[in-house]
Amino acid sequence: MKRVNQVLMDDPPLEDTFASLLLLKWEPEKNLVTYANAGHCRPVLISPRGSEIVPYSDIILGLDPNADFKDTSLVLQPGSALVSYTDGLLGQQMKSGDQLGEEGVMDAIRESYGSGQPVDGLIQHVLDGSEIREFGDDILLFWLQREADRDAANDRPAPRWFSPFGEGHSSGQGAF
């Protein structure tokens, strides 16, 4: 984060440029996610016990040459998921006339949590409540979920990713 910030501060063509950035590192053998957030949308952590915004964020990149950025770690408990998204989702115009916002994102995540295709469910939930049945801006969603009933390393399935453009796929690497 510091290097990207410094590039934005020091490169003359980029001197008036700023950016948000969320970096995630997943260590599947430890069920550990370490992240650094520079002004990006705050991820949501959801589990059978409820959902919460992962609160920590540093200053946006490109504003302060002396900015510090902090790594924060969390353990994904069995059945929990970490969901990150871009501001195109937050800014979606809803039938109510309001933008979706963080609370709306959390509602959509809660609604789709536990389904076989959570990203598809989340997108469908948002579009069902939208003013127009298409997104007004580009969106990116990342849903990382630890399965509740698979803990033994040799009994773990290959990771699956979910896409609104097709069915979940196995990568054959790592595990939930």
N, C-alpha and C positions, 0 to 999 in steps of 0.2 A: 504494500500500500504506500509506504514511504517513497519508494522509487517511482511509482506512477504519479504520485503527488508532485514529486520533484520535477519530473518531465513536464507536467502541465504548468508548473511555475517557471521553469527555466527556458523552455523552447519558445522563442518569439512568436511563431505562427499560432502557438497554442496558449499564449499568455492570458487571453480572455476566455479560455475554455475551462469549464468545470464539469465534473461527472460524479455520479454516484456509482458505487461498486460494492458488491457483496461477494466475498470469497469464502467458499466452503471446502473443508477437507474432511472426508469421511474415512474413518478407520474401521472397517467392518468387523475385524477380529476383536475389537474392543467396544463395538457399538458406540463409538465416539465421533461426534461432529465438532470440529473446531472451526470457528468463523471469525471473520473481520468484516465489519460493516462501515462503509464510509457514506452515510447519508442515503443508503438504498432503502427500499420498502422493507419493513421489519417482518421477518418470517413468523410463521405461526407454528407452535408445537401443539399437537393434539394427541390425546390418549383416551382410553376408556373412561378416565376420570374427569375429562374436560379439555378445554383448549385455552391457550394463552398466547399473547404476543411475546416473542423473544425480544426483550426490550433494548438491548444495548446497541447503540450506533455512535460512531465517531462523526466528525465533521466531514462534509462533502469534499471530494478531491479538487484541488486547483484553487482553493481559497486562501490557505495559510501555509506558507513555506515551512513553518515550524510545527505543523500539526503532528500529533502522535496518534498512532493507531494501535488498538488493543485486540489481541486474540481472546476469544471467549469459547469455552468448551462446554458441551453438554452430552450426557449419555442418553441415547435413545433406549427407553425402557421397552420391554416386550409390548407389542401392540401400538406403540406410539409412532407418530409420523412428524416429520419436519417439512413444512410447505413454504417455499419461497416463490415470489412472483414479481413481475415488473409493474410499473405505475400505470401501464395501459389498463390493467385490471382494476386498480383503485379508481381510476378516472372514468370508468364505464358509466354512461348516462342511463339512469334507471327510469321506469315508468313514473315514479314519484316525483321526478324532476331533479332529484339529488344524484350525486355521484355515488357509486357503490361504497367507497371508503373502506377503512380497516374493519369496522363492525360488519359490513356487508360481506367482505372477504371471509371473515371468521364464520359468519352464518353459512356461507356457501361451502366452506371446508367442513363444518359440522354436519351439514346435510349430506355430503358425499362420502364422509368418513365411514369405513366399514363396507363399502361397496366393492365389487370386483374391479371396477374401473373408476377410481376416485377422481382422476383428472377429467374424464369425460363427464362424470356426474357434476363436478364443480362448474365446468363450462356450461352445461345444460341449465343448471340452476341459475347462473348469472344471466344467460341469454333469455330464459323464461321471464325474468323480471326486468329486462332491459327495454328501453324506449323503442329501440330498433333491434331486430334479431341478428345483429352482427356487431362485432367489436369496433369501436370508434378509433382505436389505436392498436398498435401491435402489442401482443402479450406474450409472456413466457412464464410457464409454470414449472416448478420442480417439486415433486412429491417423493420423499424418501421415507419409507415405512419399514419398521422392524416387525416381522411377523410375531404374533403372540405365542404361537405354539411350537416354534422351532428354535431351540437354543443350542443343541449339541452341534459342534462344528461339522461333524460328518453327516448330519441330518439336515443341513441347510440347503434350500434350493438356490439355483442361480438367481441373481438379481433380475427383476423385471422393471422395465420402464413403460410408462403410459404416455400415449400421444393422442391428441384429438384427430390425428391423421391415420390412425390404424390401431390394431390390437396391440396389447402388451407383448414385449419380446424378451427373450432371455439372452443375456450376454455371455453366459458361460464363465464369468469371472466373479470372484468374491462371493459374498453372501449377505443376506439381510441380518 
